[in-house]
Every structure is written in C-alpha cells, then in structure tokens.
Amino acid sequence: MRRASRTDDNQSDIVKDLRKIPGISVCVGHDDILVGYCGDTYWFEIKRPEAISKRTGDVKASEITQSEQDRLDTWRGHYSIAWKLDQVLHEIGFLTND
C-alpha cells in the first residue's frame, strides 16, 4: 500500500500565497500541486529549500525520486520542480524577467 507522501513545510505557504492571487487556482495532492492560470494547467513538485544545493542552486540529485525524474524526462505537459513562490509565478507567466 502506498503511504501518503510528506508535505514539505514550504508547500502550504506557497499554496496559501497562490490562492490569494486573482485568476490563479490551486489543487493539492497531485505530486504536489496543480496550478491553473489563463486556461493552462501547470504541475509542480514542491521541494523544501534544504533540498537545494548551495553551490549550484539546483535541486540535489539525491532529492529527486525516480518517479520525479521519469516525469521530468518524459511528461509531455508541464511538470517542474520548484521551492519558491516566485519560481512558480515565473513559470506560469504571471511574473516576467523584465
């Protein structure tokens, strides 16, 4: 039997902040969250900040499960790993790098 996965501490804050933004919808429980914006759906795995390498700024390889890596490699829709609200907002196009 599959156990419920542990929710990273920062996930609830990210979800709470996303839900405050008009035009954005969030659904939890789908490894980890689905975000709807402008008619598109974005799938995010939320990692805790400790899973990020201080040297490279990327997710440590040891923190990515095999199923997460498989999705990164083969999923044809949107799927990415994030650990901060700004990353999610940039990825969905709500914020730009201008």
N, C-alpha and C positions, 0 to 999 in steps of 0.2 A: 504494500500500500504506500502511495506517495504521501509524504508529510507536507504540511503547509510550509512554504519557504519563509525564512525570516525576512521581515521588512527592515530595510536599512533605516537608520534613525532619520536621515535627511529626507527620505521619501515623503513622509507626512507633511513636512514643511513645504516641499516643492508642490505637492498636490494642493495644499491649502492656498498657497500663493497663486497657482494657476487658476484655481476656481474663483478667485477674486477678479479675474480679468474678463470683461465682457467679450463674448464671441469665442471663448475657448471652453471646451468641455473636456472632462477628465473621467476616465473609468479605470479603477484599480483592480488588481488581481489577474492581470494578463502578462505576467513576467515583464515588467512590473506595472506599467501604466500605458493606457492608450490616451492620446491627446487628439481631440478633434479641433480643426481650425480651418476656416474658409472651404469647407466641404471635403477636406482631406483628413485622413487618419494617420497618426504617427505612433509608432510602437517604441517605447523606451524601456530599457533595463536601467534601473537606478542603482548606482553603486555608492557606497559610503566613501567619504573623502580619504579615508585611510587606505583604500584600495588603489590609490593613485600614486605613481612613482614621483617622488620629489625631484628626482634627477631629470626625468623625461617629460613629466606632466601627463603621461598616458596611463591607462589602466594597466596594472601589473598583470602579466600573463597568468600568474598563479591565481588571480582573482576572477578569471573568465572560465566559466564551466564549459564543458564540451558542447552542450546544447546551445549555449550562447554563441560560441564560436561557429557552430554549424549555421545558426541563423545569420550571423554576420557574413558568412561566406556564400550562402545560398538563397536567403529570403529575397524575393523579388519586389516586395513592397518596402516601405520604410521600416528600418529597425536600426537602432543605435544605442550606445551606452552613454549615459550622462551622470553627472554627480552634482551639477549646479543648475539652478533655475535659468540663469542666462543661457546656458548651453541649449536647453530645451527651447527657449524663446527664439534663439537664433536659428535653430534647426527647422522650426516650423515656419520661419519667415516673419514672425512677429517683430523681431528686432533685426536690424541690419548692421553691418560693419561700417556704415557711413560715418 
